[in-house]
Amino acid sequence: MNSWKDRIAEGGVCDFATNYNFYCKWLLSKTASCIYLKNLPDTIDEFYTKSELIMNGFVCVTDFSKNLYSLTGAPGGQPDEYYKPTIYTIANPILGSKVVTDGENGVIIYNTPLDAYMPGGLFGLISQTATMLADNVISINCCQINTRVTAVFTADSEGQAVAGEMVLRDMYRGKPFKVMRSDLIEKINVNPIAAAGTSQSITELIELNNYIIANYFQSIGVKSNNIRKKEHLINREVDAQNDYLQISLFEILTAWQKGFDKVNEMYGTDIRVELNPALLDIIEGDEDDDSADTNDNMDTADNNNPDSTENIPDELQQDGAQVIDNINDNGDTDDDSSNVDSVTDEIETQTEEVENIVDMINDTKGDDTDADETEQDRERDDME
C-alpha cells in the first residue's frame, strides 16, 4: 500500500473518484457506528460484520475448527418456497471453502427482511449519496476559485501588460500608490468577470451539502434536522417524522437480532444487538423537550386567561373566598331532616352574596374601562 504522501498526489478536491471513495467510507463508518454488537466471540470482527450487513445486505455466521466467524458468501442452491436462497458458498483463502445451509451448519443474517429476497443492503443509498456529495464539493471549490478572479486586464502590448502586473503586485504588497504615464493607463482596460451572486451560490451549495447528509441519515432512521425546512415544520410533522425514524431503526435492529438469536441458539452464544446510546439520549431528550413545551404552553394559557383574578381587588377576593368556604362547610353538614330548611335558606343567602360580589367585580372592571376611555377622550380633546 502506498504511503499517505504518495496518495496525496493521486487526486485533490476536484477529483471525483477521490471524493466518492472518501464519502463512501465516511457514510459506511457513520452508519456502522449507529449499532453495537455485544458479547461477540473473539474470532468475529465487529466492524467487518456490520459493514457486510450494511453494504451487501447479509452475512454468514458459521464455524471453522470450533471457532465462529462471520463471512461473506455467494448465495445459490435450491430456493425455498418464497424464493429465498438456502445455500451459501464460502471461499476464504485462510479458513478454506465451505457450503453453508441456512439453519443447519450456519446462519444467514440479513440487514433487513427485504435483503432476503433482493440483497444489496444500503450500498445503493450510500453510493447515491456519495456521488451527490462528491459533485457538490467540486462545485463549492469551483465557486471559491471564481471569487478570486474579480477582473481581467487587457493591454495592447507585452510591455503594457507587464506594467499592469507590476501595479497589481504593488497593491497586494501594501503599497498605497503607483505613478504611471497617462497614455499607459488609457491603454489598459479592466474587464470585471466575477459573478454577482458567487457568495450566495456558495451558501446555497453548503446548505445543499447539509441537506444531502441529513436526508441520508433520515433515510436509514437516524434523526437529523434539515435546516432548509426546519422553521416551516409544525409539531404534527415533527412527530410523524420521529415515528418514521423509530420504525426504520426498529426494522434494522429487529432483523439483526433475529439472525443472532438463531446463532445463539445454534452455538450457545449470547450475542446482543444494541442501538448506540447517543441515539437513545437524543430520543429521550426529545420527549423531555415535548413535556417542557407542554408545561410552558399551560403556563402561557394561564397568563392569558381572561378570567384570571390578577386584576380583582384584594378585598373582593377575600370576601368571595370566605363565602365559598362557608358554602363548602355547609355542604359537609349531615343530612338531617330537621336542619334541611335552615341549611337551604343559608345556602340561598350566601349564593346571593356571591352574585353580588360578582356584580361588584364586573362594575369595577367596567368603571376602570370607562375611566380609561374618558382619559383617552380628554387627551384627544387637548390635542385638538
Secondary structure, 3 states (H helix, E strand, C coil): CCCHHHHHCCCCCCCHHHHHHHHHHHHHHHHHCCEEEECCCCCCCHHHHHHHHHHHCEEEEEEECCEEEEECCEEECCCCCCCCCCEEEEEECCCEEEEEEECCCEEEEECCHHHHCCCCCCHHHHHHHHHHHHHHHHHHHHHHHHHHCCEEEECCCHHHHHHHHHHHHHHHCCCCCCCCCHHHHHHCEEEECCCCCHHHHHHHHHHHHHHHHHHHHHHCCCCCCCCCCHHHCCHHHHHHHHHHHHHHHHHHHHHHHHHHHHHHHHHCCCCEEEECHHHHHHHHHHHHHHHHHHHHHHHHHHHCCCCCCCCCCHHHHHHHHHHHHHHHHHHCCCCCHHHHHHHHHHHHHHHHHHHHHHHHHHHHHHHHHHHHHHHHHHHHHHHC
